[in-house]
Amino acid sequence: MTAHLMTGAQAAGLNKVKPKASKDDRQMLVFVLIIGCYLLVALAFPLYAILSKSFENSAGEFVGLANYAEYFGTPALLYSIQNSLTISLITMVITVSIAFVLAYALHRSCMPFKGFFKVVMLVPILVPSLLPGIALVYLFGRQGLIPQLLFGHEIYGPIGIVIAEVFYTLPHALIIIMTALSIADARLYEATVALRTSKVRTFFTVTLPGARYGLISSAFVVFTLVITDFGVPKVIGGNYNVLATDIYKQVIGQQNFQMGAVVSLILLLPAALAFFIDRAVQKKQVAALSARAVPLVPMPSKGFDRIMLAYAGLVSVFVLGILATCQYAALVEFYPYNLSLGLTNYQFDLMDGGGWDSFGNSIRLGLYTAIIGTAIIFLGAYMVEKSKGFIPARSAFHFLAMMPMAVPGMVLGLAYIFFFNAPNNPLNFVYHTMAILVISTVTHFYTVSHLTAVTALKQMDVEFESVAASLKTPFYRTFRRVTVPICLPAIFDISIYLFVNAMTTVSAVVFLYGPHTNLASVAVLNMDDAGDIAPAAAMGMMIFYVNAGVRLFHGLVSKYVLKRTQAWRYR
Amino acid sequence: MQQNKGENPYLKITDLTKMFGDFVALDSISLEVYEGEFICFLGPSGCGKTTLLRAIAGLDIQTYGRVEQDGRDVSNLSASERDFGIVFQSYALFPNLTIYKNVAYGLENAKLPKKQIDDRVQELLALVGMSDQADKYPAQLSGGQQQRISLARALAISPGLLLLDEPLSALDAKVRLMLRHEIKDLQRKLGVTTIMVTHDQEEALTMADRIVVMNDGVIEQVGTPTEIYHEPVTAFVADFIGTMNFLEARVASPTQIRIGELSINCLDVPGKEGDKITVSIRPEDVVVQDASDNRLEATIEHIEFLGAYVRAELSSGEMSDHHFFADFSANQVRRTDLKQGMKLEVGLPKRSLRLYSA
């Protein structure tokens, strides 16, 4: 295989063949362009709007870097950068450590109740990040249940933030590290035994290197989640300001949109940086995975298994304890004066914050996001993976699809205000409607769903489309009859992911809801803000019950549907 | 089958070049394929044979050059607008559809009446001997069975051209042998023009009417299996097909070369006196007894038992200790009682010698 300097064809001066686009190619291009336009309108244009806003004064005149100069001249605001980085790094170390040992226990020990632990560890995904904050107030607040455990320290501030963030980020880190540990090659461990290597040395030379990409990746994910999270510091941060709460205060509290834009762009930096480093690391992991490995089956070891069981039990107590505290807070009539239990706090219509309507709105948002979002995202991933040619358009599309992961929800929400609320924008009418909430939520959670879809599509035989073309089958027929049925499990996963996140998210929608489109998660925030902490906890628990119920329902339905439609998977 | 050189070719490829960035995967390929022919693209991995097949199919269109099929210029058409059926190494059966639905896939698209589709599917399933498996899913079949279905699916729409991309490479040795015959029989019966890509020379030699030997993005030789085996035109083809002894020599005269001290008579020697030249001979062409021309004394250095025959590594002082291989039939071995270190007289018949300018 040598590279010739000039081919005979070039020497003969022949013209390049220009492939003629087929009907399929043209139709697919139309879809790529439509979904590409969606991403432009829902992501690129709003981000441009927030960028340009940061260079303007309140009258809309261009002032260059004046806003930035003001920002960096205000020490109170600068502290927030330091605070954000501090809590993100501390949480990162704690969460990844806890998650690694837990993943190790789940994958490499023979402890009992693994299924139970796995379910428990998913709980934090199902609740808004405001909820652990509320639970900590009840546990360690001034009139809390067990404040003495803090030995005189204040829960409002960094301690509270870190504890709540650990709760909130634990499942995300756990899932990534479990995946990393699950790909271990048993043959490597057999080799260490044959070479009489000690358990400790094996751990440091085989186990840890094998999981290193998972560890790095989970560290970045935790860091990004924490630095962009708004719910936890809002509820339990006290006077400890961070970037995400600064945006909220600038915009909602002081109506200083320009400064909000500046803080947003500053928050965008570390999140985007973490994201791109993580992507680079994950690309390497793919290469490390390609070899066929023999799966590792853990051996029972009484002492080790007991220690691991005790450890997993302890983490479960932490997770379930937070949840139980919230439930207790929701049911107690008037803490701490009247400890009898009742449903008083569930009379949301008596409180400010949106009442039961907001709960209904959240469910509607969840359903719309799940249905519309799954359709857009799966179709987009399919078009970008399977269409031929138009390489620049497809690369641009892929880049846009990856971007939402790097954009914090607060930034996206504020960007939407700037873009959609601009009087000269023809799309102005969606402002304060359910539509803008759906668009923002689909966009906010686009990347993970897109990657899930792409992974599922990549697992299919690349020649399916070649065969279909040779059989003169239009792409939409193969899409409907082959692609969708094969990818059904991934499609279900995407829809449940979108639903659950639509129910719990606060950060983007907090800027976008209108008088008739209040949401349950925002109601939690507003009731907590107004001092109605018990009803906030009650509403938070409602979100949890819906999510848990939907997840259970989803599990049953997919089991039933998959059994009926996926018979071909089993011999 | 037949080589209708007088007729117009069914498939005509002219100056086809495929580039991936700066890398030239195919360099000015020209080739004609006649109706009803079974052609094999044979070559080592990376030689461009699959790239050529995909260019013919329109799956990866070439950078330069023309492809004409049945008198129609299809050079820039996408796969869905060309006329071919294709079978891949991975079978690429739709896993969620039954065998029946897989075979019917292309027919349903042509909007034929149900009865007609049913008849055609049954006919094809019978053709590949899989009538009783219609309701199963691909995962329930063995590799060989899946490949038969894949073939039936490709043939269902009666394509003018059948393309087979390493169709047997994923199968067990025994199944491979069986399917080799089945595919060849089927092709002969249907008379469909077929191109198969393979890296397995035995497959190519047994199945093809003509073989296209490829290396490094160019065609080394096109010919019938006998031509390719007995008259390889380049050292690459000689080396790639079967086993071949290569010996360094120098031109002595238009009918003679010299290996070390030894003069060897040849038919036509290219080049002028003193030029370096490579001479080749197949191990089975080395004559052991009754040697007539180019006789020499050789010593058995090593003997390898290969079942039906024995391969001996020989050296000869006359050829300044060049080593070469010679095959002995089981009979010869029994008669001569071959042993390591034994000396014997062998002949290198000039008809069997092929010369390649170095």
Interface residues (C-beta under 8 A of the other chain):
Chain A: M1 T2 A3 H4 T7 G8 A9 Q10 A12 L14 N15 K16 V17 K18 P19 K20 A21 S22 K23 D24 D25 K388 D461 E463 F464 S466 V467 A468 A469 S470 L471 K472 T473 P474 R477 R481 V482 P485 I486 T565 Q566 A567 W568 R569 Y570 R571
Chain B: D15 L16 T17 M19 D22 F23 V24 D27 S28 G46 A57 G58 L59 I61 Q62 T63 Y64 G65 S75 N76 L77 S78 A79 S80 E81 R82 F84 G85 I86 F88 S90 A92 F94 P95 N96 L97 Y105 G106 N109 A110 Y137 P138 A139 Q140 R153 A154 A156 I157 P159 D216 G217
